[in-house]
C-alpha cells in the first residue's frame, strides 16, 4: 500500500488513520487558522477604514455645525478616506448624494471653484 503524506507538512500520515484523512489533526488546525486569517483580513481592514472615517466625520461635524462645508483638502488632512466602502443615499432635500458610513455621512459640493465637504448625521436625514 502506498504511503500517504500530509498535504500541509508533507510528512507521512498514520497508517491506521481514516482513508479520507489528508492532514494530521494539528496541521488541519494550522491550515484552518491560516485560511480564516486570509479570509477575514479584507473584512477587518474595511471595518477599520469605516471606523476611521466615522471618527473623522464626527470631528468635522462638530467643527462645522452650520453646514458651510470644509474644503476637500482639509478633509484629507483630517484623514478622511474617499475610497472607503459606504452606502450611497440620494437626498432630495439637498439635491445631492450622501455617502453614509454608520452614523455619519458626507456629500461633495462644488462652490466658487472650490470642492466642499458637508457632513451629515443620520438623525438629519
N, C-alpha and C positions, 0 to 999 in steps of 0.2 A: 504494500500500500504506500502511496506517495505521501511524503511528509508535508503537512500543511503549515504555512507560515502566516504569522500575524500581518495583516495588511497595514498596520501602523508602524510597528517596530521591526518587522521582518524577522523576528525570532520564531523558532518552532512552537506550534501550539501543542497543548497536552494531547496525546493520542487518544485519551478517553473523553475528550471534550465533545460536545454535541456537534453533529455533522454540519450544521448551519453556522457554527461559530466562525467568525472571520478575524476576531481580535481577542487578545487577552482582556479580561474584565477591566484591569487598570488602564490598558490602552484605549478601550472603548470609552471609558470615563474621560480620559485626557482629550480624546478626539471630539467628544461631545462638548466639552468646555470650550475647545478651540472654535468649533462651528458656531456655538452660541455667541461667543465674543465677536466673531466676524459678522454674524447676522445682525446683532444689535448695535454694532459700532455706529452705523449710519443713523439709526434711530436716536441714539444718545446724543450725537453731535447736533442733529436737527433740534432736539429738545433744548440743548444748551444755547443754541443760537436764538431760539424763540424766547427763552427766559432772559437772555441778554437784551434783546430788543424790547421786551416788556419793561425792563428796568430803565432803559434809555428813554423810552416813550413816557414813562411815568415822570421821569425827571423833566423832560421837555414840557409835559402837560402842566407841571407846577410853575415852570418858568414863564409860560405863555398862556395865562388863563383867559385872556381876551381874544384868543384865536387870531392874532395878527399874522402868525406864521413865523418860523425861523428859517434862515437860509439853508439850502441844501448842504453847503459846505460845513456849516455849524453842526448840522445833524450828523454828518460824517465824523466830525471832531469828537462829538459825544459818543460815537461808537455804533450808530445805527447801521445795520446791515440791510441793504435793499434787495439782496439776492436770497433772503431767507424765506422759508415756507410760510405762507399766510393764506387767509381766506379773503377773497375779494367781495366786497359788499357795495352794491350800487345804491347810492343815497340820492333820491330825487330832490331833497331839500337843499343840498349843497351842490347838486348837479355835478357830482364827481364820484369817482371810485375810491372807497376807503379800503386800505389794506389792513385787515384785523389780525391780531395775534391771539390774545386771550381777552384781557380787559381793555387793552389799548389798541388803537389803530391810527394810521396816518393817511393823509391824502396829499397829493402833489399839485401845486398850482403855479402857473406862470403869471407873474405880475411885474410890470415895468422892467422887462428884460432880466428878471431875477426868478429863480426857482425857489419857491417857499414850501415848507413842510408844515402842515397843520395837524395837530394831534387831537384825537377824539377818545373819550371814554365810552364804554359800552352803554352806560346809562344815558348818554346823549343821543343815541341812535334809535 
